[in-house]
Amino acid sequence: MIDLGAGSKKNNNEEKPISTVAKNSLSTPWQCQMMFKIIEHLNCKQILEIGSSLGISTIYLAKANSASRVYSLEGNHDSIQIAKNMASHAKLKNIDFVEGNFDDTLEKVLAQMSSVDFAFVDGNHRYEATVSYTKKILSSSHNLTAIVIDDIYWSEGMTKAWEELKKLKAVTASLDFFYYGVLFLNPDIKEPKHLKIIMAKLKPWQKYI
């Protein structure tokens, strides 16, 4: 593991079993399903992910719209190799994995994209980086862009970043799911709306909302 961000609260060893990374770092099924539904509903075609990890969330993003192009950025070499294998196993050809420090790769990828329809910011987990990356994404966004910020209560810095991003002029609505937040830019929403969604713990046999 070569972690270029804030690291892990549970295990910062340089070597980790894949099972440990999966247990502590991957987005949960309901989180991935929620992003899938947003992409499907908004018909997002230009999709950006900052932080591929093992590529599970990437597959959800790519499967939501077969006509889409997903640009997934990852700083850790071994992680991105696993993510590529996962995408290949899923027979997905609409994903471009980009390896390197986000500070170096993000602007280059944004320049390749015509615009950003959907973005999942799940890398670095520092206040300055989260705000900086999101503002760069906003410069390539449009009225129907949706931006998901992961782990908004992971640290004081992440919560500060979330609260600051909600107040940006371009943001007209947000949904706070505790584990992540979603920013919307639709100018038809005249008065800013910021909602907190209380997620009930469902039984295993119940479907995710």
Secondary structure, DSSP 8 states (H G I E B T S, - for coil): ----SS--SS---SS--HHHHHHHHS--HHHHHHHHHHHHHHT--EEEEE--TTSHHHHHHHHT-TT-EEEEEES-HHHHHHHHHHHHHTT--SEEEEES-HHHHHHHHHHHSS--SEEEE-S---HHHHHHHHHHHHTT--TT-EEEEE-TTSSHHHHHHHHHHHTSTT--EEEE-SSEEEEE--TT--S-EEEE-------TTS---
